Amino acid sequence: MFGFLHHRRRFSELSEAEILALAISSEEDDERIYATYAERLRLDYPDTAAIFDAMAKEEDGHRRQLIDLYARRFGAVIPLIRREHVAGFYGRRPVWLVENLGIERIRQEAAKMEDDATRFYLHAAQATGDPETRKLLGDLAAAERVHLVTAETLEARHAGTPAREVEDARARRQFVLTWVQPGLAGLMDGSVSTLAPIFATAFATQDSRTTLTVGLAAAVGAGISMGFTEAAHDDGVISGRGSPLKRGLAEGVMTTLGGLGHALPYLISDFWTATAIAGLVVFVELWAIAWIQNRYMQTPFLRAVVQVVIGGALVLAAGVLIGGA
């Protein structure tokens, strides 16, 4: 969808050799991530660390199997193709962002990693016509599915939830990926990026009608742009983030609402009354975004405040200073 809008290759455009090269680099990355998790948890959670050690060893075995197959079919030179080179491919968070959030977040991330890998191998197997390659990719999908069960069991065990609630946890993760993440990104963009033009216009003209017109244009324009961008850059097939239409809709609508929040007060004809209300709305918006980041994305609250509230305040101040100059 809208493949011309970005420079990365789509998964459907990759050759069988490139798919294998991508699988090799992905397995190497995952092996190193699991080894890092194990080292991080070894002192306080030795049993979980041992499981991550075993998962890292298996990922290394998968990598060797893929390399052997690649060498037999395509030769010794393996092109460097990584996740970030493929549009819509699942990504990995930097290890330091996850480990700082504790064992609960590590276990959740491990479950997502294996879910991503399972989905990738199933699609990769369908994309190849070579029986040997198809068999290996199918076997790897089955192995990753076993890892997924292991990771989800770890997560459920720590949370004290019975096994039947694992599917509910998976559904909650999918809800966050499809709706919360793009919606939050849109709300942040709409609330923060429109601050400068709206308040610059307000203080430059001190006219509510003009400010409202600029605010509506900025909010609607940003919503359309962000919605199309979200829908275009990831079709959700490999990343598992869900329908691009749903994600684009969530991001576009929330971007527009974020901008409208501090534009609509200028329906009030008295400029200073409208500006005071708009400033109050901005305050509520920024703190709400920080709360959502902490609640759903598990971002430490202080970090969220620094990123959103302080950043938004600086953008607001820039708009006021520029408009009042």
C-alpha positions as CSV (number, residue, x, y, z in Angstrom):
1,M,0.0,0.0,0.0
2,F,1.5,3.3,-1.2
3,G,4.9,1.6,-1.6
4,F,6.2,4.6,-3.6
5,L,6.2,6.8,-0.5
6,H,9.2,5.2,1.1
7,H,12.6,3.8,0.1
8,R,12.5,0.4,1.8
9,R,11.7,-2.8,0.1
10,R,8.4,-4.6,0.7
11,F,8.6,-8.2,2.0
12,S,6.7,-9.3,-1.1
13,E,9.5,-7.9,-3.3
14,L,12.2,-9.9,-1.7
15,S,13.8,-12.9,-3.5
16,E,14.2,-16.2,-1.8
17,A,17.9,-15.5,-1.2
18,E,17.0,-12.1,0.4
19,I,14.3,-13.7,2.6
20,L,16.9,-16.2,3.9
21,A,19.5,-13.4,4.4
22,L,16.8,-11.5,6.4
23,A,16.1,-14.5,8.5
24,I,19.8,-15.0,9.3
25,S,20.3,-11.5,10.5
26,S,17.0,-11.6,12.5
27,E,18.0,-14.8,14.3
28,E,21.5,-13.3,15.1
29,D,19.8,-10.2,16.6
30,D,17.4,-12.3,18.6
31,E,20.1,-14.6,19.9
32,R,22.1,-11.6,21.2
33,I,19.0,-10.0,22.7
34,Y,18.1,-13.2,24.7
35,A,21.7,-13.6,25.8
36,T,21.6,-10.0,27.1
37,Y,18.3,-10.6,28.9
38,A,19.8,-13.7,30.5
39,E,22.8,-11.8,31.7
40,R,20.7,-9.0,33.1
41,L,18.4,-11.4,35.0
42,R,21.0,-14.0,36.2
43,L,21.6,-12.6,39.7
44,D,18.0,-12.0,40.7
45,Y,16.0,-14.4,38.5
46,P,18.3,-17.4,37.8
47,D,15.5,-19.7,36.5
48,T,14.3,-17.2,34.0
49,A,17.9,-16.4,33.0
50,A,18.4,-20.2,32.3
51,I,15.4,-20.2,30.0
52,F,16.7,-17.2,28.1
53,D,20.1,-18.9,27.8
54,A,18.4,-21.9,26.2
55,M,16.3,-19.7,23.9
56,A,19.5,-17.8,22.8
57,K,21.2,-21.1,22.1
58,E,18.3,-22.3,20.0
59,E,18.3,-19.1,18.0
60,D,22.0,-19.6,17.3
61,G,21.1,-23.1,16.0
62,H,18.4,-21.7,13.8
63,R,20.9,-19.2,12.4
64,R,23.4,-22.0,11.6
65,Q,20.7,-24.0,9.8
66,L,19.7,-21.0,7.7
67,I,23.3,-20.3,6.8
68,D,23.9,-23.9,5.7
69,L,20.8,-23.8,3.6
70,Y,21.8,-20.5,2.1
71,A,25.3,-21.7,1.2
72,R,23.9,-24.8,-0.5
73,R,21.4,-22.9,-2.6
74,F,23.1,-19.5,-3.2
75,G,26.7,-19.6,-2.3
76,A,28.9,-18.3,0.5
77,V,28.3,-14.6,0.3
78,I,25.2,-13.6,2.3
79,P,23.9,-10.0,1.6
80,L,23.3,-7.8,4.6
81,I,19.5,-7.3,4.9
82,R,18.2,-6.2,8.2
83,R,14.7,-5.6,9.6
84,E,14.9,-1.9,9.1
85,H,15.5,-2.4,5.4
86,V,12.1,-4.0,4.9
87,A,8.9,-1.9,5.0
88,G,6.4,-3.2,7.5
89,F,8.8,-5.7,9.1
90,Y,8.7,-6.1,12.8
91,G,11.3,-4.1,14.8
92,R,13.1,-4.7,18.1
93,R,13.3,-2.1,20.9
94,P,16.8,-1.2,22.0
95,V,17.7,-3.6,24.9
96,W,18.4,-0.7,27.3
97,L,14.9,0.6,26.9
98,V,13.4,-2.7,27.9
99,E,15.7,-3.8,30.7
100,N,15.3,-0.5,32.5
101,L,11.6,-1.4,32.9
102,G,12.2,-4.6,34.8
103,I,11.5,-8.3,34.4
104,E,7.8,-7.9,33.6
105,R,8.6,-5.8,30.5
106,I,11.3,-8.2,29.5
107,R,9.0,-11.2,29.6
108,Q,6.3,-9.3,27.6
109,E,8.9,-8.3,25.1
110,A,10.1,-11.9,24.7
111,A,6.5,-13.0,24.0
112,K,6.1,-10.4,21.3
113,M,9.5,-11.3,19.8
114,E,8.5,-14.9,19.4
115,D,5.0,-14.0,18.0
116,D,6.7,-11.8,15.4
117,A,9.2,-14.5,14.5
118,T,6.5,-17.1,14.1
119,R,4.5,-14.9,11.8
120,F,7.5,-14.1,9.7
121,Y,8.5,-17.7,9.1
122,L,4.9,-18.7,8.2
123,H,4.8,-15.9,5.6
124,A,8.4,-16.7,4.4
125,A,7.5,-20.4,3.9
126,Q,4.6,-19.4,1.7
127,A,6.8,-17.2,-0.4
128,T,9.3,-19.9,-1.4
129,G,8.8,-22.7,-3.9
130,D,11.9,-24.8,-2.9
131,P,10.8,-27.8,-0.9
132,E,13.9,-27.9,1.4
133,T,13.6,-24.2,2.1
134,R,9.9,-24.4,2.7
135,K,10.4,-27.3,5.1
136,L,13.1,-25.5,7.1
137,L,11.1,-22.3,7.4
138,G,8.0,-24.3,8.5
139,D,10.1,-26.1,11.1
140,L,11.5,-22.8,12.4
141,A,7.9,-21.4,12.6
142,A,7.0,-24.4,14.8
143,A,10.1,-23.9,17.0
144,E,9.3,-20.2,17.4
145,R,5.8,-21.1,18.4
146,V,7.2,-23.3,21.2
147,H,9.3,-20.3,22.3
148,L,6.1,-18.1,22.2
149,V,4.3,-20.5,24.6
150,T,7.4,-20.5,26.9
151,A,7.6,-16.7,26.9
152,E,3.8,-16.3,27.5
153,T,4.0,-18.9,30.3
154,L,6.7,-16.8,31.9
155,E,4.6,-13.7,31.6
156,A,1.5,-15.4,33.0
157,R,3.4,-17.1,35.8
158,H,4.9,-13.8,37.0
159,A,1.5,-12.0,36.8
160,G,-0.2,-14.8,38.7
161,T,-2.7,-15.4,35.9
162,P,-3.9,-18.8,34.8
163,A,-2.9,-20.2,31.4
164,R,-6.4,-19.5,30.0
165,E,-5.7,-15.8,30.4
166,V,-2.7,-15.9,28.1
167,E,-4.9,-15.3,25.0
168,D,-6.5,-12.3,26.8
169,A,-3.0,-10.9,27.3
170,R,-2.2,-11.4,23.6
171,A,-5.4,-9.6,22.7
172,R,-4.5,-6.7,24.9
173,R,-1.1,-6.5,23.2
174,Q,-2.8,-6.5,19.8
175,F,-5.1,-3.7,20.9
176,V,-2.2,-1.6,22.0
177,L,-0.3,-2.2,18.7
178,T,-3.3,-1.5,16.5
179,W,-5.1,1.3,18.3
180,V,-3.2,2.7,21.3
181,Q,0.3,3.2,19.7
182,P,-0.8,5.0,16.5
183,G,-3.5,6.9,18.5
184,L,-0.9,8.1,21.0
185,A,1.5,9.1,18.3
186,G,-1.3,11.1,16.6
187,L,-2.3,12.7,19.8
188,M,1.3,13.7,20.5
189,D,1.8,15.1,17.1
190,G,-1.5,16.9,16.9
191,S,-1.2,18.4,20.4
192,V,2.5,19.4,20.2
193,S,3.3,20.2,16.6
194,T,0.3,22.5,16.1
195,L,1.1,24.6,19.3
196,A,3.6,26.8,17.6
197,P,1.6,27.9,14.5
198,I,-1.7,28.3,16.5
199,F,-0.2,30.4,19.3
200,A,2.1,32.3,16.9
201,T,-1.0,33.3,14.9
202,A,-2.9,34.1,18.1
203,F,-0.3,36.5,19.5
204,A,0.6,38.0,16.1
205,T,-3.0,38.9,15.2
206,Q,-4.8,38.8,18.6
207,D,-7.8,37.9,16.6
208,S,-9.9,34.8,17.5
209,R,-11.4,34.3,14.1
210,T,-8.0,34.2,12.3
211,T,-6.5,32.0,14.9
212,L,-9.4,29.6,14.7
213,T,-9.0,29.4,10.9
214,V,-5.3,28.6,11.1
215,G,-5.9,26.1,14.0
216,L,-8.6,24.2,12.0
217,A,-6.3,24.1,8.9
218,A,-3.3,22.9,11.0
219,A,-5.3,20.2,12.8
220,V,-7.1,18.8,9.8
221,G,-4.0,18.9,7.6
222,A,-1.9,17.2,10.2
223,G,-4.5,14.6,10.7
224,I,-4.7,13.7,7.0
225,S,-0.9,13.6,6.7
226,M,-0.3,11.5,9.8
227,G,-3.2,9.1,8.9
228,F,-1.9,8.4,5.4
229,T,1.7,8.1,6.6
230,E,0.8,5.5,9.2
231,A,-1.3,3.5,6.8
232,A,1.4,3.6,4.1
233,H,4.6,2.7,5.9
234,D,3.4,-0.7,7.3
235,D,0.8,-3.0,6.0
236,G,0.8,-5.0,9.3
237,V,1.2,-8.4,7.7
238,I,4.7,-9.1,9.0
239,S,4.8,-6.7,11.9
240,G,1.5,-8.0,13.3
241,R,0.4,-4.4,14.1
242,G,-3.0,-4.9,12.6
243,S,-4.9,-3.4,9.7
244,P,-3.2,-0.3,8.2
245,L,-6.7,1.2,7.7
246,K,-7.4,0.9,11.4
247,R,-4.0,2.3,12.4
248,G,-4.2,5.1,9.9
249,L,-7.7,6.0,11.1
250,A,-6.6,6.0,14.8
251,E,-3.6,8.2,14.1
252,G,-5.4,10.6,11.8
253,V,-8.4,11.1,14.1
254,M,-6.3,11.5,17.2
255,T,-3.9,13.9,15.4
256,T,-6.9,16.1,14.4
257,L,-8.4,16.0,17.9
258,G,-5.1,16.9,19.4
259,G,-4.9,20.0,17.2
260,L,-8.5,20.9,17.6
261,G,-8.3,20.8,21.4
262,H,-6.5,24.2,21.6
263,A,-8.0,25.6,18.4
264,L,-11.7,25.4,19.3
265,P,-11.5,27.8,22.3
266,Y,-11.0,30.5,19.7
267,L,-14.7,30.1,18.8
268,I,-14.9,32.6,21.7
269,S,-14.7,36.1,20.3
270,D,-12.9,37.6,23.2
271,F,-9.2,36.9,22.4
272,W,-7.8,36.8,25.9
273,T,-10.6,34.6,27.3
274,A,-10.1,32.2,24.4
275,T,-6.3,32.2,24.9
276,A,-6.6,31.4,28.6
277,I,-8.9,28.5,27.9
278,A,-6.6,27.2,25.1
279,G,-3.7,27.4,27.5
280,L,-5.6,25.3,30.0
281,V,-6.5,22.8,27.3
282,V,-2.9,22.4,26.4
283,F,-1.9,21.8,30.0
284,V,-4.5,19.0,30.2
285,E,-3.5,17.5,26.8
286,L,0.2,17.2,27.7
287,W,-0.4,15.6,31.1
288,A,-2.9,13.2,29.5
289,I,-0.3,12.1,27.0
290,A,2.2,11.6,29.7
291,W,-0.3,9.5,31.6
292,I,-1.2,7.4,28.5
293,Q,2.5,6.7,27.8
294,N,3.0,5.6,31.4
295,R,-0.2,3.5,31.5
296,Y,0.0,1.7,28.1
297,M,3.6,2.0,26.9
298,Q,5.1,1.5,30.4
299,T,7.3,4.6,29.9
300,P,8.5,5.8,33.3
301,F,6.3,8.8,34.3
302,L,9.2,11.2,34.9
303,R,10.6,10.4,31.4
304,A,7.2,10.9,29.9
305,V,6.8,14.2,31.6
306,V,10.2,15.4,30.3
307,Q,9.5,14.2,26.8
308,V,5.9,15.5,26.5
309,V,5.2,18.2,29.0
310,I,8.5,20.0,29.0
311,G,8.8,19.6,25.2
312,G,5.3,20.8,24.6
313,A,5.9,23.8,26.9
314,L,9.0,24.8,24.9
315,V,7.0,24.5,21.6
316,L,4.2,26.7,23.1
317,A,6.8,29.2,24.3
318,A,8.3,29.4,20.9
319,G,5.0,30.1,19.3
320,V,4.2,32.8,21.8
321,L,7.6,34.5,21.3
322,I,7.5,34.3,17.6
323,G,3.9,35.6,17.4
324,G,4.5,38.4,19.9
325,A,7.8,39.6,18.3
